[in-house]
Amino acid sequence: MHYLQKYAQHALDIVFPLRCAGCQANGYILCPVCKTTIRPLTPPLCWHCSHTLSVNGSCQSCHQHFLQLSGLRALGPYQEPLRSYIHQLKYDGNTHLAQPLGQLLALAYRTYGMHADIILPVPLHEQRQRERGYNHAALLARVCASLLGITVREDVLLRRRATSAQVGLKVDERYQNVATAFDCSHAAATNILTARCILVIDDVCTTGATLEACAAPLFAAGALSVWGLVLALT
């Protein structure tokens, strides 16, 4: 199915040439100028969750809920133009954007000095993936892992039950919505994760509920550390 989608996309590219997702310039997925308009997070940042610290040096996000992750890093804030690019990738079917956005994730990984043995995308439930036709987080993870020379696995972390969309839910509701939604395959739990540093990739992090729910079964399966890396932080 992956190869069929790839060839179908190639055929569409011949009929409809690439245009930059930002300025519509011909021949680009995301042109160099539009890439430079993506703003990074503004320091000072929390060492744990990457949210901006208050004037007294404290992290309100960690004070409200300390993420059960080894740490979280993000490319930038969930603002334009990055917000628009994520929306195009996730909802509008512009899967080409996984390439430049995955490259930017790899750059962020290096900039932050991160280390991982395995990269995992946040999985979609099989019903949601059938409806959408692809997992945007998996597309990003493949590009990022390829550039970093790190193994990416899409069969390790599983979404056992469908959940409601997180958009519009209150903080507590977000955590309840995804609690116990994720699990590890048996083979992964016994052969892959023990004493390994795991990096989980997603597009956007709001409260960290989804990433934390992903981390729980990974830690239970023996992972040494579980970090999150996302395109945008709200």
N, CA, C and O of each residue as an XYZ file, in Angstrom:
936
protein
N       0.823     -1.197      0.000
C       0.000      0.000      0.000
C       0.861      1.252      0.000
O       0.544      2.228     -0.680
N       1.955      1.226      0.765
C       2.861      2.379      0.823
C       3.424      2.684     -0.553
O       3.494      3.845     -0.956
N       3.829      1.637     -1.282
C       4.410      1.849     -2.610
C       3.360      2.310     -3.612
O       3.653      3.135     -4.477
N       2.136      1.787     -3.507
C       1.062      2.227     -4.393
C       0.775      3.714     -4.190
O       0.580      4.451     -5.157
N       0.750      4.150     -2.938
C       0.523      5.555     -2.642
C       1.656      6.407     -3.200
O       1.433      7.505     -3.710
N       2.883      5.881     -3.094
C       4.045      6.618     -3.582
C       3.971      6.826     -5.089
O       4.215      7.926     -5.584
N       3.632      5.762     -5.816
C       3.536      5.872     -7.269
C       2.368      6.759     -7.683
O       2.474      7.519     -8.646
N       1.268      6.667     -6.966
C       0.119      7.522     -7.269
C       0.474      8.987     -7.067
O       0.077      9.841     -7.860
N       1.224      9.281     -6.004
C       1.651     10.650     -5.750
C       2.599     11.142     -6.827
O       2.544     12.302     -7.232
N       3.478     10.246     -7.293
C       4.414     10.603     -8.356
C       3.664     10.979     -9.634
O       4.031     11.931    -10.323
N       2.619     10.228     -9.940
C       1.814     10.526    -11.129
C       1.133     11.881    -10.994
O       1.072     12.646    -11.957
N       0.623     12.179     -9.809
C      -0.012     13.473     -9.580
C       0.991     14.613     -9.701
O       0.655     15.696    -10.181
N       2.232     14.366     -9.260
C       3.269     15.400     -9.338
C       3.583     15.779    -10.781
O       3.914     16.927    -11.076
N       3.475     14.796    -11.676
C       3.733     15.070    -13.094
C       2.646     15.980    -13.657
O       2.924     16.910    -14.414
N       1.406     15.695    -13.275
C       0.275     16.473    -13.775
C       0.205     17.843    -13.092
O      -0.070     18.858    -13.733
N       0.459     17.850    -11.774
C       0.381     19.088    -10.997
C       1.749     19.357    -10.369
O       2.036     18.821     -9.299
N       2.593     20.160    -10.991
C       3.952     20.431    -10.490
C       3.923     21.023     -9.084
O       2.943     21.640     -8.667
N       5.022     20.819     -8.370
C       5.126     21.288     -7.000
C       5.051     22.808     -6.909
O       5.560     23.529     -7.767
N       4.398     23.274     -5.838
C       4.386     24.692     -5.508
C       4.666     24.829     -4.017
O       4.196     24.024     -3.213
N       5.426     25.840     -3.657
C       5.763     26.071     -2.253
C       4.483     26.235     -1.440
O       3.573     26.963     -1.836
N       4.425     25.555     -0.309
C       3.250     25.625      0.560
C       3.068     27.003      1.164
O       1.984     27.339      1.642
N       4.131     27.809      1.145
C       4.037     29.145      1.709
C       3.725     30.215      0.687
O       2.704     30.895      0.792
N       4.605     30.374     -0.316
C       4.476     31.481     -1.276
C       4.017     31.042     -2.654
O       3.838     31.881     -3.536
N       3.822     29.738     -2.860
C       3.349     29.183     -4.132
C       4.387     29.258     -5.249
O       4.038     29.118     -6.421
N       5.661     29.477     -4.905
C       6.717     29.486     -5.926
C       6.834     28.102     -6.545
O       6.742     27.093     -5.846
N       7.039     28.056     -7.861
C       7.142     26.791     -8.576
C       8.403     26.028     -8.194
O       9.454     26.617     -7.940
N       8.276     24.688     -8.159
C       9.433     23.827     -7.992
C       9.862     23.564     -6.570
O      10.895     22.932     -6.352
N       9.100     24.028     -5.593
C       9.468     23.826     -4.189
C       8.312     23.188     -3.423
O       7.141     23.426     -3.717
N       8.672     22.376     -2.436
C       7.678     21.947     -1.450
C       7.532     23.050     -0.410
O       6.425     23.437     -0.038
N       8.675     23.544      0.048
C       8.755     24.682      0.961
C      10.047     25.408      0.610
O      11.137     24.896      0.864
N       9.932     26.574      0.041
C      11.108     27.266     -0.490
C      12.019     27.747      0.634
O      11.568     27.877      1.772
N      13.289     28.014      0.341
C      14.245     28.453      1.370
C      13.790     29.705      2.124
O      14.007     29.816      3.331
N      13.162     30.640      1.419
C      12.715     31.864      2.078
C      11.617     31.560      3.092
O      11.646     32.075      4.210
N      10.659     30.736      2.712
C       9.559     30.399      3.624
C      10.054     29.582      4.820
O       9.514     29.697      5.920
N      11.078     28.760      4.601
C      11.659     28.015      5.727
C      12.189     28.966      6.791
O      12.037     28.717      7.987
N      12.810     30.055      6.352
C      13.420     30.987      7.303
C      12.388     31.762      8.109
O      12.725     32.369      9.126
N      11.129     31.747      7.665
C      10.090     32.471      8.401
C       9.535     31.661      9.574
O       8.759     32.184     10.374
N       9.929     30.386      9.682
C       9.498     29.561     10.816
C      10.323     29.961     12.032
O      11.541     29.787     12.052
N       9.660     30.489     13.027
C      10.364     31.025     14.196
C      10.663     29.935     15.216
O       9.828     29.061     15.450
N      11.845     29.978     15.826
C      12.165     29.021     16.888
C      11.509     29.433     18.198
O      10.971     30.534     18.311
N      11.554     28.553     19.176
C      11.067     28.894     20.512
C      11.947     29.989     21.112
O      13.151     30.041     20.863
N      11.335     30.849     21.895
C      12.058     31.975     22.481
C      12.539     31.633     23.884
O      11.721     31.358     24.763
N      13.856     31.647     24.112
C      14.359     31.381     25.461
C      14.055     32.562     26.396
O      13.758     33.661     25.927
N      14.130     32.336     27.727
C      14.580     31.103     28.391
C      13.501     30.027     28.385
O      12.311     30.308     28.529
N      13.956     28.775     28.213
C      13.041     27.651     28.117
C      13.240     26.672     29.265
O      14.341     26.536     29.799
N      12.172     26.001     29.630
C      12.244     24.968     30.663
C      13.114     23.807     30.174
O      12.966     23.354     29.040
N      14.005     23.336     31.015
C      14.910     22.240     30.651
C      14.147     20.943     30.400
O      14.638     20.049     29.711
N      12.934     20.846     30.969
C      12.189     19.592     30.872
C      11.170     19.610     29.746
O      11.153     18.695     28.923
N      10.318     20.630     29.689
C       9.200     20.615     28.739
C       9.329     21.621     27.604
O       8.514     21.618     26.682
N      10.346     22.483     27.659
C      10.630     23.475     26.611
C       9.648     24.633     26.550
O       9.730     25.440     25.624
N       8.725     24.750     27.495
C       7.872     25.934     27.531
C       8.677     27.122     28.046
O       9.668     26.951     28.756
N       8.248     28.315     27.686
C       8.943     29.525     28.098
C       8.812     29.721     29.603
O       7.726     29.571     30.164
N       9.912     30.054     30.244
C       9.910     30.288     31.686
C       9.315     31.654     32.004
O       9.375     32.575     31.190
N       8.745     31.773     33.189
C       8.198     33.050     33.634
C       9.334     33.998     34.023
O      10.502     33.609     33.997
N       9.003     35.218     34.376
C      10.020     36.223     34.693
C      10.848     35.843     35.922
O      11.986     36.288     36.073
N      10.271     35.022     36.792
C      11.026     34.584     37.976
C      11.746     33.261     37.760
O      12.297     32.682     38.697
N      11.738     32.783     36.500
C      12.504     31.583     36.178
C      11.785     30.275     36.420
O      12.403     29.215     36.331
N      10.487     30.316     36.726
C       9.745     29.082     36.980
C       8.974     28.666     35.728
O       8.734     29.477     34.834
N       8.592     27.395     35.681
C       7.835     26.867     34.544
C       6.415     26.581     35.010
O       6.178     25.665     35.797
N       5.479     27.376     34.514
C       4.092     27.201     34.905
C       3.525     25.876     34.389
O       2.683     25.255     35.037
N       4.001     25.455     33.217
C       3.510     24.198     32.650
C       3.889     23.016     33.538
O       3.050     22.167     33.839
N       5.148     22.963     33.955
C       5.587     21.868     34.833
C       4.952     21.965     36.206
O       4.722     20.948     36.861
N       4.668     23.184     36.648
C       4.020     23.363     37.947
C       2.607     22.784     37.919
O       2.146     22.200     38.900
N       1.926     22.951     36.785
C       0.565     22.429     36.657
C       0.561     20.919     36.464
O      -0.265     20.210     37.039
N       1.496     20.434     35.644
C       1.590     18.990     35.411
C       2.988     18.670     34.915
O       3.372     19.083     33.821
N       3.748     17.938     35.711
C       5.114     17.565     35.330
C       5.046     16.328     34.438
O       4.661     15.249     34.888
N       5.417     16.491     33.184
C       5.310     15.407     32.217
C       6.130     14.190     32.614
O       7.290     14.310     33.009
N       5.513     13.018     32.506
C       6.206     11.760     32.781
C       6.965     11.306     31.541
O       6.772     10.202     31.030
N       7.827     12.192     31.082
C       8.747     11.935     29.977
C      10.144     12.276     30.454
O      10.314     12.967     31.459
N      11.139     11.794     29.738
C      12.502     12.205     30.059
C      12.718     13.658     29.675
O      13.546     14.349     30.270
N      11.974     14.118     28.681
C      12.045     15.511     28.257
C      11.279     15.705     26.966
O      10.946     14.742     26.274
N      11.001     16.961     26.647
C      10.262     17.322     25.441
C      10.973     18.467     24.746
O      11.370     19.444     25.382
N      11.131     18.342     23.438
C      11.738     19.402     22.645
C      10.851     19.687     21.435
O      10.145     18.804     20.947
N      10.897     20.938     20.956
C      10.055     21.350     19.832
C      10.836     22.257     18.903
O      11.756     22.962     19.315
N      10.442     22.220     17.629
C      11.052     23.088     16.639
C      10.683     24.542     16.893
O      11.558     25.407     16.890
N       9.408     24.823     17.111
C       8.974     26.202     17.302
C       7.605     26.280     17.928
O       7.002     25.250     18.231
N       7.099     27.491     18.129
C       5.747     27.656     18.679
C       4.689     27.390     17.621
O       4.957     27.497     16.424
N       3.491     27.046     18.063
C       2.385     26.753     17.149
C       1.788     28.067     16.664
O       0.704     28.475     17.082
N       2.521     28.711     15.778
C       2.132     29.991     15.211
C       2.368     29.945     13.709
O       3.043     29.054     13.193
N       1.794     30.930     13.022
C       2.037     31.016     11.584
C       3.492     31.383     11.314
O       4.077     32.156     12.073
N       4.085     30.849     10.256
C       3.464     30.012      9.223
C       3.501     28.507      9.528
O       2.913     27.715      8.792
N       4.192     28.107     10.612
C       4.341     26.683     10.904
C       2.986     26.025     11.106
O       2.768     24.895     10.669
N       2.078     26.728     11.767
C       0.743     26.173     12.001
C       0.064     25.799     10.687
O      -0.559     24.741     10.589
N       0.180     26.652      9.686
C      -0.437     26.391      8.384
C       0.195     25.184      7.701
O      -0.510     24.381      7.090
N       1.523     25.045      7.799
C       2.203     23.921      7.165
C       1.793     22.603      7.815
O       1.601     21.599      7.130
N       1.660     22.612      9.128
C       1.227     21.407      9.839
C      -0.200     21.036      9.423
O      -0.505     19.863      9.203
N      -1.056     22.029      9.319
C      -2.447     21.783      8.928
C      -2.509     21.195      7.528
O      -3.285     20.274      7.273
N      -1.689     21.727      6.608
C      -1.679     21.206      5.245
C      -1.217     19.751      5.204
O      -1.766     18.939      4.459
N      -0.213     19.430      6.002
C       0.287     18.055      6.059
C      -0.746     17.127      6.676
O      -0.996     16.038      6.159
N      -1.334     17.545      7.758
C      -2.182     16.663      8.563
C      -3.591     16.503      8.005
O      -4.146     15.405      8.019
N      -4.170     17.598      7.512
C      -5.578     17.565      7.124
C      -5.832     17.756      5.634
O      -6.858     17.309      5.120
N      -4.912     18.413      4.937
C      -5.152     18.738      3.527
C      -4.489     17.772      2.556
O      -4.582     17.948      1.341
N      -3.818     16.751      3.087
C      -3.233     15.738      2.222
C      -1.944     16.139      1.529
O      -1.511     15.451      0.605
N      -1.308     17.250      1.952
C      -0.042     17.667      1.344
C       1.096     16.901      2.002
O       1.850     17.452      2.804
N       1.208     15.624      1.652
C       2.219     14.766      2.290
C       3.637     15.144      1.889
O       4.595     14.741      2.547
N       3.780     15.918      0.809
C       5.114     16.389      0.415
C       5.783     17.161      1.555
O       7.004     17.132      1.706
N       4.964     17.853      2.356
C       5.516     18.687      3.420
C       6.241     17.886      4.492
O       6.987     18.456      5.288
N       6.034     16.584      4.525
C       6.763     15.756      5.488
C       8.268     15.836      5.258
O       9.052     15.702      6.197
N       8.672     16.054      4.001
C      10.094     16.100      3.693
C      10.783     17.311      4.331
O      11.701     17.117      5.129
N      10.383     18.558      4.016
C      11.061     19.689      4.656
C      10.811     19.781      6.154
O      11.699     20.186      6.903
N       9.622     19.414      6.598
C       9.343     19.477      8.031
C      10.119     18.400      8.788
O      10.578     18.633      9.907
N      10.264     17.226      8.182
C      11.098     16.181      8.784
C      12.550     16.599      8.840
O      13.252     16.275      9.797
N      13.013     17.319      7.822
C      14.380     17.848      7.832
C      14.575     18.829      8.976
O      15.615     18.829      9.633
N      13.574     19.663      9.209
C      13.665     20.626     10.306
C      13.649     19.926     11.668
O      14.287     20.393     12.611
N      12.931     18.819     11.775
C      12.962     18.038     13.019
C      14.348     17.469     13.257
O      14.846     17.486     14.383
N      14.977     16.962     12.198
C      16.332     16.432     12.321
C      17.302     17.531     12.740
O      18.202     17.291     13.545
N      17.123     18.736     12.198
C      17.967     19.869     12.580
C      17.762     20.218     14.050
O      18.725     20.497     14.765
N      16.506     20.203     14.503
C      16.222     20.483     15.907
C      16.862     19.440     16.809
O      17.412     19.779     17.856
N      16.794     18.178     16.413
C      17.420     17.078     17.167
C      18.907     17.359     17.378
O      19.425     17.217     18.486
N      19.577     17.755     16.313
C      21.011     18.028     16.410
C      21.283     19.289     17.229
O      22.218     19.334     18.028
N      20.458     20.305     17.021
C      20.646     21.569     17.737
C      20.499     21.385     19.244
O      21.250     21.971     20.025
N      19.536     20.577     19.642
C      19.310     20.328     21.069
C      20.293     19.316     21.653
O      20.324     19.120     22.868
N      21.096     18.671     20.807
C      22.045     17.668     21.300
C      21.357     16.431     21.838
O      21.796     15.859     22.836
N      20.284     16.014     21.187
C      19.530     14.856     21.656
C      20.225     13.561     21.261
O      21.083     13.544     20.379
N      19.838     12.477     21.928
C      20.364     11.145     21.596
C      19.231     10.137     21.665
O      18.464     10.110     22.627
N      19.137      9.309     20.632
C      18.122      8.256     20.615
C      18.667      7.031     19.891
O      19.445      7.141     18.943
N      18.241      5.872     20.358
C      18.579      4.611     19.691
C      17.515      4.225     18.668
O      17.814      3.602     17.649
N      16.268      4.605     18.954
C      15.131      4.247     18.102
C      14.180      5.435     18.040
O      13.971      6.129     19.035
N      13.611      5.661     16.870
C      12.595      6.698     16.699
C      11.241      6.026     16.449
O      11.135      5.100     15.644
N      10.220      6.501     17.143
C       8.865      5.979     16.999
C       7.911      7.126     16.701
O       7.988      8.165     17.357
N       7.028      6.972     15.747
C       5.973      7.973     15.553
C       4.802      7.689     16.470
O       4.538      6.537     16.813
N       4.098      8.739     16.869
C       2.842      8.518     17.583
C       1.870      7.841     16.617
O       1.592      8.387     15.549
N       1.355      6.675     16.966
C       0.496      5.943     16.016
C      -0.928      6.470     15.992
O      -1.440      6.980     16.989
N      -1.555      6.334     14.831
C      -2.981      6.571     14.708
C      -3.712      5.258     14.937
O      -3.153      4.181     14.731
N      -4.962      5.355     15.365
C      -5.776      4.150     15.401
C      -6.015      3.707     13.968
O      -6.120      4.540     13.068
N      -6.102      2.391     13.750
C      -6.216      1.864     12.389
C      -7.402      2.438     11.631
O      -7.322      2.631     10.418
N      -8.498      2.714     12.324
C      -9.668      3.293     11.653
C      -9.366      4.714     11.178
O      -9.711      5.079     10.055
N      -8.719      5.518     12.033
C      -8.375      6.885     11.668
C      -7.371      6.906     10.518
O      -7.445      7.756      9.630
N      -6.436      5.963     10.546
C      -5.440      5.931      9.474
C      -6.070      5.526      8.146
O      -5.682      6.038      7.096
N      -7.034      4.614      8.182
C      -7.729      4.244      6.946
C      -8.474      5.446      6.373
O      -8.492      5.658      5.160
N      -9.083      6.223      7.251
C      -9.844      7.385      6.794
C      -8.922      8.437      6.174
O      -9.245      9.025      5.142
N      -7.778      8.666      6.809
C      -6.862      9.705      6.341
C      -5.971      9.204      5.222
O      -5.584      9.973      4.342
N      -5.643      7.924      5.248
C      -4.789      7.342      4.213
C      -3.322      7.316      4.566
O      -2.530      6.723      3.835
N      -2.936      7.933      5.650
C      -1.537      7.965      6.071
C      -1.462      8.479      7.508
O      -2.407      9.077      8.022
N      -0.331      8.234      8.133
C      -0.052      8.773      9.465
C       0.993      9.870      9.304
O       2.148      9.585      8.986
N       0.601     11.108      9.518
C       1.513     12.232      9.322
C       2.744     12.138     10.222
O       3.845     12.505      9.811
N       2.558     11.643     11.460
C       3.696     11.507     12.368
C       4.690     10.479     11.845
O       5.899     10.644     12.008
N       4.185      9.417     11.215
C       5.063      8.395     10.642
C       5.857      8.963      9.465
O       7.038      8.652      9.305
N       5.216      9.790      8.643
C       5.919     10.414      7.518
C       7.055     11.294      8.023
O       8.160     11.261      7.482
N       6.783     12.075      9.052
C       7.816     12.930      9.641
C       8.944     12.096     10.236
O      10.120     12.417     10.065
N       8.578     11.025     10.935
C       9.578     10.178     11.594
C      10.494      9.507     10.585
O      11.694      9.379     10.826
N       9.933      9.072      9.444
C      10.763      8.416      8.430
C      11.825      9.364      7.891
O      12.989      8.985      7.759
N      11.429     10.591      7.582
C      12.376     11.567      7.049
C      13.435     11.894      8.089
O      14.629     11.887      7.792
N      12.998     12.181      9.303
C      13.911     12.539     10.377
C      14.899     11.413     10.660
O      16.101     11.655     10.769
N      14.406     10.198     10.778
C      15.268      9.048     11.085
C      16.266      8.792      9.979
O      17.419      8.455     10.247
N      15.833      8.948      8.730
C      16.726      8.719      7.597
C      17.895      9.697      7.615
O      19.036      9.309      7.361
N      17.617     10.956      7.912
C      18.671     11.970      7.932
C      19.617     11.778      9.113
O      20.802     12.099      9.020
N      19.100     11.260     10.212
C      19.919     11.078     11.418
C      20.606      9.719     11.465
O      21.486      9.496     12.296
N      20.208      8.812     10.576
C      20.787      7.468     10.592
C      20.344      6.650     11.785
O      21.105      5.832     12.303
N      19.103      6.871     12.228
C      18.546      6.166     13.380
C      17.411      5.272     12.904
O      16.661      5.642     12.000
N      17.287      4.114     13.502
C      16.217      3.188     13.141
C      14.862      3.758     13.518
O      14.670      4.250     14.630
N      13.921      3.687     12.579
C      12.548      4.072     12.873
C      11.698      2.812     12.841
O      11.812      1.997     11.925
N      10.842      2.659     13.850
C       9.969      1.489     13.927
C       8.521      1.949     14.036
O       8.182      2.779     14.880
N       7.678      1.404     13.176
C       6.255      1.740     13.196
C       5.407      0.579     13.701
O       4.178      0.643     13.677
N       6.074     -0.485     14.161
C       5.363     -1.668     14.642
C       5.558     -1.879     16.140
O       5.166     -2.914     16.680
N       6.155     -0.914     16.803
C       6.477     -1.063     18.226
C       5.386     -0.475     19.106
O       4.869     -1.140     20.004
N       5.043      0.774     18.839
C       4.034      1.467     19.631
C       2.697      1.361     18.911
O       2.586      1.722     17.740
N       1.691      0.869     19.610
C       0.384      0.608     19.010
C      -0.698      1.431     19.702
O      -0.633      1.683     20.905
N      -1.687      1.841     18.922
C      -2.845      2.535     19.492
C      -3.963      1.521     19.602
O      -4.573      1.144     18.601
N      -4.230      1.082     20.817
C      -5.161     -0.016     21.044
C      -6.619      0.389     20.918
O      -7.456     -0.439     20.559
N      -6.936      1.628     21.202
C      -8.333      2.043     21.124
C      -8.429      3.423     20.481
O      -7.529      4.253     20.605
N      -9.521      3.639     19.805
C      -9.765      4.938     19.190
C     -10.095      5.947     20.280
O     -10.734      5.613     21.277
N      -9.655      7.177     20.083
C      -9.924      8.240     21.047
C     -10.550      9.426     20.327
O     -10.395      9.590     19.117
N     -11.252     10.242     21.085
C     -11.797     11.470     20.518
C     -10.665     12.426     20.199
O      -9.581     12.315     20.772
N     -10.900     13.361     19.296
C      -9.899     14.376     18.995
C      -9.615     15.189     20.253
O     -10.527     15.499     21.020
N      -8.343     15.534     20.460
C      -7.951     16.291     21.642
C      -8.366     17.763     21.551
O      -8.529     18.433     22.570
N      -8.533     18.254     20.328
C      -8.889     19.651     20.126
C     -10.212     19.964     20.827
O     -11.208     19.267     20.637
N     -10.205     21.016     21.634
C     -11.416     21.444     22.319
C     -11.600     20.863     23.703
O     -12.486     21.295     24.441
N     -10.774     19.885     24.074
C     -10.885     19.275     25.397
C     -10.095     20.069     26.433
O      -9.068     20.668     26.117
N     -10.577     20.069     27.659
C      -9.843     20.687     28.754
C      -8.641     19.820     29.115
O      -8.540     18.674     28.678
N      -7.731     20.374     29.914
C      -6.486     19.679     30.226
C      -6.743     18.304     30.827
O      -6.200     17.306     30.354
N      -7.571     18.247     31.869
C      -7.852     16.957     32.512
C      -8.524     15.989     31.541
O      -8.254     14.788     31.565
N      -9.388     16.511     30.701
C     -10.079     15.666     29.726
C      -9.108     15.090     28.706
O      -9.284     13.963     28.244
N      -8.093     15.855     28.358
C      -7.091     15.372     27.408
C      -6.353     14.164     27.980
O      -6.139     13.176     27.278
N      -5.967     14.239     29.244
C      -5.253     13.114     29.856
C      -6.148     11.893     30.001
O      -5.702     10.765     29.791
N      -7.401     12.113     30.356
C      -8.339     10.996     30.481
C      -8.620     10.364     29.124
O      -8.794      9.150     29.023
N      -8.666     11.185     28.088
C      -9.017     10.721     26.752
C      -8.007      9.715     26.208
O      -8.387      8.740     25.561
N      -6.711      9.951     26.472
C      -5.673      9.092     25.892
C      -5.067      8.108     26.895
O      -4.202      7.311     26.532
N      -5.507      8.156     28.138
C      -4.967      7.239     29.142
C      -5.187      5.791     28.706
O      -6.299      5.408     28.339
N      -4.142      5.003     28.748
C      -4.134      3.568     28.387
C      -4.501      3.317     26.925
O      -4.837      2.192     26.555
N      -4.437      4.364     26.087
C      -4.784      4.180     24.674
C      -3.667      3.503     23.896
O      -3.901      2.957     22.817
N      -2.441      3.534     24.441
C      -1.289      3.015     23.713
C      -0.698      1.794     24.418
O      -0.826      1.623     25.630
N      -0.056      0.965     23.622
C       0.577     -0.240     24.150
C       1.751     -0.589     23.244
O       1.914     -0.009     22.171
N       2.569     -1.544     23.689
C       3.694     -2.028     22.884
C       3.388     -3.425     22.375
O       2.722     -4.213     23.046
N       3.881     -3.720     21.184
C       3.760     -5.085     20.691
C       4.605     -5.995     21.563
O       5.607     -5.562     22.131
N       4.206     -7.253     21.669
C       4.916     -8.191     22.541
C       6.376     -8.347     22.135
O       7.266     -8.383     22.984
N       6.611     -8.439     20.837
C       7.981     -8.613     20.354
C       8.845     -7.421     20.740
O      10.006     -7.586     21.115
N       8.281     -6.223     20.650
C       9.038     -5.023     20.989
C       9.382     -5.006     22.468
O      10.493     -4.651     22.860
N       8.407     -5.398     23.282
C       8.618     -5.355     24.721
C       9.742     -6.274     25.160
O      10.424     -5.995     26.147
N       9.942     -7.356     24.444
C      10.945     -8.331     24.870
C      12.292     -8.167     24.163
O      13.315     -8.600     24.695
N      12.316     -7.557     22.985
C      13.555     -7.562     22.199
C      14.137     -6.206     21.845
O      15.329     -6.118     21.550
N      13.352     -5.163     21.862
C      13.807     -3.916     21.263
C      14.035     -2.791     22.261
O      15.009     -2.049     22.134
N      13.165     -2.647     23.244
C      13.142     -1.445     24.055
C      14.028     -1.459     25.287
O      14.367     -0.396     25.807
N      14.411     -2.622     25.763
C      15.146     -2.723     27.017
C      16.434     -1.913     26.984
O      17.293     -2.109     26.125
N      16.546     -0.987     27.954
C      17.735     -0.149     28.147
C      18.039      0.736     26.932
O      19.185      1.141     26.736
N      17.034      1.034     26.128
C      17.224      1.882     24.950
C      16.679      3.291     25.195
O      15.773      3.496     26.002
N      17.255      4.248     24.476
C      16.778      5.628     24.498
C      15.809      5.808     23.332
O      16.188      5.643     22.172
N      14.574      6.143     23.640
C      13.516      6.203     22.638
C      13.122      7.653     22.373
O      13.003      8.453     23.301
N      12.925      7.979     21.111
C      12.441      9.296     20.718
C      11.084      9.127     20.042
O      10.966      8.407     19.051
N      10.063      9.789     20.577
C       8.711      9.727     20.018
C       8.425     11.033     19.287
O       8.591     12.115     19.850
N       7.994     10.928     18.030
C       7.778     12.093     17.191
C       6.295     12.311     16.923
O       5.545     11.376     16.644
N       5.894     13.590     17.019
C       4.530     13.979     16.681
C       4.573     15.370     16.062
O       5.634     15.989     15.979
N       3.412     15.858     15.629
C       3.395     17.175     14.990
C       3.276     18.311     16.003
O       4.060     19.259     15.960
N       2.302     18.227     16.916
C       2.032     19.313     17.852
C       1.875     18.759     19.262
O       1.324     17.677     19.460
N       2.366     19.513     20.231
C       2.148     19.167     21.638
C       1.450     20.337     22.313
O       1.917     21.474     22.251
N       0.332     20.048     22.953
C      -0.402     21.082     23.693
C      -0.205     20.900     25.192
O       0.396     21.750     25.850
N      -0.704     19.804     25.729
C      -0.516     19.521     27.159
C       0.528     18.432     27.396
O       1.023     18.282     28.514
N       0.863     17.675     26.362
C       1.782     16.551     26.522
C       1.072     15.263     26.872
O       1.725     14.247     27.110
N      -0.262     15.280     26.911
C      -1.018     14.102     27.322
C      -0.759     12.909     26.412
O      -0.566     11.793     26.894
N      -0.753     13.134     25.103
C      -0.550     12.036     24.155
C       0.846     11.454     24.284
O       1.006     10.234     24.326
N       1.855     12.306     24.348
C       3.232     11.828     24.475
C       3.439     11.079     25.791
O       4.140     10.068     25.835
N       2.826     11.581     26.855
C       2.941     10.906     28.142
C       2.269      9.539     28.102
O       2.783      8.576     28.672
N       1.120      9.449     27.432
C       0.427      8.166     27.302
C       1.246      7.190     26.464
O       1.201      5.982     26.698
N       1.994      7.707     25.489
C       2.882      6.852     24.689
C       4.055      6.363     25.524
O       4.485      5.217     25.394
N       4.572      7.236     26.383
C       5.763      6.904     27.156
C       5.506      5.814     28.190
O       6.399      5.016     28.478
N       4.309      5.768     28.749
C       4.006      4.824     29.828
C       4.296      3.371     29.449
O       5.017      2.699     30.187
N       3.769      2.853     28.329
C       4.069      1.457     27.987
C       5.521      1.256     27.551
O       6.050      0.152     27.680
N       6.166      2.291     27.044
C       7.566      2.177     26.642
C       8.454      2.011     27.872
O       9.354      1.171     27.886
N       8.198      2.811     28.900
C       8.935      2.654     30.155
C       8.646      1.286     30.778
O       9.548      0.626     31.294
N       7.374      0.868     30.725
C       7.001     -0.424     31.295
C       7.699     -1.572     30.581
O       7.939     -2.622     31.176
N       8.030     -1.374     29.288
C       8.704     -2.408     28.502
C      10.214     -2.360     28.652
O      10.928     -3.149     28.032
N      10.710     -1.430     29.479
C      12.140     -1.418     29.779
C      12.949     -0.303     29.166
O      14.175     -0.306     29.277
N      12.295      0.666     28.512
C      13.039      1.774     27.905
C      13.809      2.540     28.969
O      13.304      2.773     30.067
N      15.030      2.930     28.638
C      15.854      3.697     29.571
C      15.372      5.138     29.653
O      15.300      5.711     30.740
N      15.042      5.722     28.510
C      14.526      7.083     28.464
C      13.541      7.199     27.307
O      13.637      6.480     26.313
N      12.597      8.115     27.459
C      11.625      8.399     26.405
C      11.509      9.913     26.271
O      11.014     10.589     27.173
N      11.969     10.434     25.144
C      11.889     11.855     24.855
C      10.841     12.105     23.782
O      10.566     11.237     22.954
N      10.268     13.278     23.803
C       9.354     13.700     22.763
C       9.995     14.773     21.904
O      10.707     15.636     22.417
N       9.752     14.729     20.607
C      10.211     15.765     19.686
C       9.049     16.094     18.760
O       8.541     15.219     18.059
N       8.629     17.354     18.758
C       7.478     17.769     17.955
C       7.838     18.986     17.119
O       8.818     19.679     17.389
N       7.029     19.230     16.102
C       7.219     20.418     15.294
C       6.854     21.675     16.055
O       7.574     22.672     15.998
N       5.747     21.634     16.763
C       5.249     22.857     17.388
C       4.733     22.611     18.799
O       4.194     21.553     19.122
N       4.921     23.638     19.623
C       4.478     23.613     21.014
C       3.466     24.747     21.186
O       3.740     25.895     20.835
N       2.300     24.412     21.728
C       1.287     25.460     21.923
C       1.441     26.063     23.313
O       0.688     26.964     23.683
